[in-house]
Amino acid sequence: MKIFLFVLLLMTSIWAKPIFTNEEQVDTSDYISSLKDLLVATQKTRGMTYTYLKGDDSVVFQVMDYHEEMKQALLKLEVSELGGDKALKNREQRLSETLIRLNKKSMKMKPEEMFTEYTIAIENILVLANLAQMQSSKHLNELGKLSVENLLKTALPLTEKIGQLRAYGSGALVVLNSGKELDPMELHKIKVLLKEIEQHLRDFETGATAVSSHYSPELDSELKRILNKNRDDLDVLTTLTKNIFIEKKPHTIRPVQYFALATTTIDDLLLVFELQNRAIKASSKGWF
């Protein structure tokens, strides 16, 4: 009877946990995390450079700091295991060359031209992330597939919309605080981004909830807390944005303060990214 119970417990443990560790899934998680770091650093560089080009010379050293963050993110990407894939490596190389070249000339470009070129580079980072997911999808378990899809299809695009709002909002504040009129086209872009952010947030919340069905109770509880914080953060950012640019209420906000608020919003959103990566790695550990 004791032997039977021991065998039953052993079989239950094996069913709850894979026999072999899924190294490919761990590599995919690490690789996409590296791409996320590069994406975030590039977004910050674009936004702060835009603020500089709109006339705020005080942020020049922050731009340089973000260039260094991009450099470190590129180095991290270069040594990642999944990056050994030839197709990914070729795209990485082209992306790296583009970003290095862009960093050298960006502070002498026209604001919109610079913004467009960095945005194209960011789109290429997202393409690289989706290619990584396609290349490794056969190695992912159910949690891995749902998590990676949610990260790529909703979380990272949401950070990009917030990042664009951060850039345009900070740049617009430079203009307004100098006593000039805001370009109607810039105001239109801000209004469009506010609508897009709300839609992306709903999609992200739906995807995150679907993933959470595979979480432990502790991770699920943490996810709910983070999602509530995300919505609160975005409510503060979007309300402030509407008050300044749409309602035209009096304010004392400086561009760097607006930029910092949007950056905190993105950082808090990416806590979900880290949570999902922890779940992915935990589900990848086997007996051997």
Secondary structure by P-SEA (a helix, b strand, c coil): caaaaaaaaaaaaaaacccccaaaaaaaaaaaaaaaaaaaaaaaaaaaaaaaaaccccaaaaaaaaaaaaaaaaaaaaaccccccaaaaaaaaaaaaaaaaaaaccccccaaaaaaaaaaaaaaaaaaaaaaaaaccccccaaaaaaaaaacccaaaaaaaaaaaaaaaaaaaaaaaacccccaaaaaaaaaaaaaaaaaaaaaaaaaaaaaccccaaaaaaaaaaaaaaaaaaaaaaaaaaacccccccccccaaaaaaaaaaaaaaaaaaaaaaaaaaaaaacccc
